[in-house]
Amino acid sequence: MKKLFGLLGLLCSLASAQQTEPEDYKKRALDAAEIDFLSSYYQQDGTNAAVTGGIGTESLTDGTATIVVSVPLNEDDILGVDAGISAYTSASSSNINPFDGPADPFQASSGASGSDLWSNAVITYTHNSDDRNRLWSAHLSVSAEYDYFSLGLGASHSWLFNDKNTEFSLKGNVYVDSWNTIYPYELRPFAPGGNGLNDILFRADPITGNPAYNPTFEPFDKTGRNSYALGLSFSQILSKNLQGSMALDLVYQQGLLSTPFQRVYFADVEDSFLRGFHLADAIEQLPDGRFKFAIGTRLHYYINEYLSLRGFYRYYSDDWGLASHTASLEIPFKLSRNFTLYPSYRFYSQTAADYFAPYNQHLSTADYYTSDYDLSGFRANQYGMGVSYTDIFTRLHIFQFGLKRIDLKFYNYSRNSPFSSFIVTAGVNFVLDR
């Protein structure tokens, strides 16, 4: 009986404490530090490599590892650090210099450009207002690989209205990039100060086809690129089961938008070959400005505790003549309290950019030209399947960190051309026990 009265007294004291809780109490923006470990493996293949002018192997493999740390600084502020590396091997880019291998666009060369390591780091600071109806953040990013360096700055602000049923967000980003310009190997002797056809490359073996090889080549005098992005989004809870959102993105890029090592071949220039390899007539030339516009919408519909639908559509266009449509559907299906399946499908179609033409079909009189099939017209389908494990109670621990979530996803992608790819992604989320 004494134990019973003691328990009742404890419950009463807890109830009293809740009633006398300060009116200015607010929930922390992030309860405890979280760590995400993310990784992926990507593989692709195709026969339209831009490095070799629209023909040749596009075989590539890439593995990534990323760690994301979010730390609450106080009740309102969060510091985030996102750091990752990506290691790839590319048969296509190895053919920047095909002459240290089989000199075949459909086979990988042994050159140093066949592999590289990309690294990236982002630091983000986020502040939440006392009423949690406003949120702003700022970030600094840096990334680098062997021929490229990028520095980025960004900020965003979000407003919540209507008892947090309505949200409006505004974001902006600026990226300052620079190229370490690397050109196709056979064009380098034709740069200012080079030896042209007297170079050792052309003295070792005879040129077949047109022996008077004379490419159109001038190194780029500016190797920087700036990107400016503005995004607006609006989301609304429409009913107990339905949530919708719309987003508008505007991007302007200025500077070197061509890829220096991508070859181009002209239909009105006689072909020249060295060791059977088609020597470049020129390198990709694209305008030094590009404006991009995209608008999209999402609808999330909750059917019941086991099933929901997530739909998405986006329209994109730019002033290079490229326009695209993207539509996707994901159907999360809850198998149990902890496990959820994520089957998905995505359809994509685009028109060709004004400056695209396939291998050996450009004219030398044009101002701009590319044979990069990412700028061609095509349709693509992507099928995906994912599974996630979630435990909000974090019963499994590693040291002081509780396991909150595990995600594993697989996507298979194919175009109506000889290009296909797949990617496997994995993520693990840990929460620090307070």
Secondary structure as GFF3:
##gff-version 3
##sequence-region A 1 434
A	DSSP	alpha_helix	2	19	.	.	.	ID=ss1
A	DSSP	beta_strand	34	46	.	.	.	ID=ss2
A	DSSP	beta_strand	60	72	.	.	.	ID=ss3
A	DSSP	beta_strand	77	90	.	.	.	ID=ss4
A	DSSP	alpha_helix	91	94	.	.	.	ID=ss5
A	DSSP	three_ten_helix	98	100	.	.	.	ID=ss6
A	DSSP	three_ten_helix	112	114	.	.	.	ID=ss7
A	DSSP	beta_strand	115	128	.	.	.	ID=ss8
A	DSSP	beta_strand	134	145	.	.	.	ID=ss9
A	DSSP	beta_strand	148	161	.	.	.	ID=ss10
A	DSSP	beta_strand	166	179	.	.	.	ID=ss11
A	DSSP	three_ten_helix	185	190	.	.	.	ID=ss12
A	DSSP	three_ten_helix	196	198	.	.	.	ID=ss13
A	DSSP	alpha_helix	200	204	.	.	.	ID=ss14
A	DSSP	beta_strand	207	209	.	.	.	ID=ss15
A	DSSP	beta_strand	224	237	.	.	.	ID=ss16
A	DSSP	beta_strand	242	255	.	.	.	ID=ss17
A	DSSP	beta_strand	263	264	.	.	.	ID=ss18
A	DSSP	beta_strand	272	274	.	.	.	ID=ss19
A	DSSP	beta_strand	277	278	.	.	.	ID=ss20
A	DSSP	beta_strand	282	283	.	.	.	ID=ss21
A	DSSP	beta_strand	289	302	.	.	.	ID=ss22
A	DSSP	beta_strand	308	318	.	.	.	ID=ss23
A	DSSP	beta_strand	323	330	.	.	.	ID=ss24
A	DSSP	beta_strand	333	334	.	.	.	ID=ss25
A	DSSP	beta_strand	339	341	.	.	.	ID=ss26
A	DSSP	beta_strand	344	350	.	.	.	ID=ss27
A	DSSP	three_ten_helix	373	375	.	.	.	ID=ss28
A	DSSP	beta_strand	378	390	.	.	.	ID=ss29
A	DSSP	beta_strand	397	398	.	.	.	ID=ss30
A	DSSP	beta_strand	401	415	.	.	.	ID=ss31
A	DSSP	beta_strand	419	432	.	.	.	ID=ss32
###
